[in-house]
Structures are given as C-alpha cells and as structure tokens.
Amino acid sequence: MLWTAFLLGIAGSLHCAGMCGPLTLALPATGRGPVGFLVGRLAYNFGRITTYTALGVIIGGVGRSLALAGVQRWVSIVAGLAILAGLLLTHRTSGAGFAAAAVRRLKSALATVLKRRTLGSLWTLGLLNGLLPCGMVYAAAAGAVATGGWLSGTGYMALFGAGTLPMMLGISLSGSALPVALRLRLQQLVPLSAAAVGVLLILRGMSLGIPYVSPDLSAAGCIHCH
C-alpha cells in the first residue's frame, strides 16, 4: 500500500498549487544565476518533505503499537473512513479557536523567515509550511498509521512528500506559467484521488486476500504487509 502515498502526494500537490502557490511564487531568490535559484527552490521543497518525514516517524510508531495490539485491520478501516468523512466535511466546519491561534502564529513565523535570503531560511520556510493545516497531509497520516510499522509509516510520509515535489518545484521554477484557472481545474482531481485511497484502505482492512489491494492480514506474519 506504500504506492498510495505517492498517489496522495500527487493529488496533494494539485491542492497545494492553488493553496500554497502564492507562497511558493513569493520565495526570495538566493545565490547567483539559475543554479542558485534552483538550489533555493529545492531547499524549500526538501524542508517540506523533512517535516512530512518527521511526522511519519511519530505516526509510524503509533501504527506499530496498534499493529502489535492486533487491531491493524480496524485501524486501516477507520483510517479509510476518516479520509472519506474528511472529504464530506471539507469547508463545512471551521477550526477551533486554539487551532486558529496556532495557525496565525505559524503564518507570522513564515512571514518573518520569508524576509531572509539564505538557503537555511528557505529550508526553514519549507519546514514551517509542512506544519500548516492540510487535509491531504491528514489523509497521508491516516494511511501511514494503517501501514502498522515504524519504518513503513516513515516511508509512507516520505513518499507522500516526494509525490508533491514535481508540481511544487515546477510552480516555483516556472512562476506564473501555470495559469490560476488551470490550477483550480487540477484541484478538482484531489477529492477523487483521496477518495480512492480511502476506499483502498477500507478494502485492505477487510482482509479479502486480494494481493496488494486487500491482503490477508489475519495470516501469521502479516503485520508488515503493505
């Protein structure tokens, strides 16, 4: 199931193209010439992936504990249902006051770091950007927990980040070459991709004995089946 992480990453990048595109386009230039520009954009994107991977370390540990407790199948089903429920509730609920305050502080930190022009500051921008509330990151986290392993959970989030790289790097390098209208059209694919992953997680938890899609998790030694 690790391949679903890359699928979610691609879908997530379509979402980010509209939501985080302005921040990506506002990144300060670092170094000299095209090479320095490219390195700066890579630093920002690897900062995001670093955050996702770090979250995977924590989430993978939780998934491992649940797998050892013998509830991996139910975790996968609940994770899939959570993704589907999240899609239904999108834009219908607002964040709690505490969460909103945390987001405001995070955005303030982003604005401060954005004024600097070093590779380190761009990497830090990526780190902070990865912490912003995002439904696709939550969906990836649910998938990472369902893998039932520390390494697999970490790998899941790293692959999710890798899936977001082509689109986000492309936007930062091409500037406004990707029209806003096209970005909005691409975002329409996000719910479909997330729903597909949610359904796959539910099928996986049902343990139907279908290779790669719904392996038999009740069989001995299948704690780490993916």
Helices and strands as residue ranges (DSSP letters): H 3-19, H 21-25, H 33-68, H 72-89, H 97-114, H 119-129, H 135-146, H 150-174, G 175-177, H 180-187, H 189-206
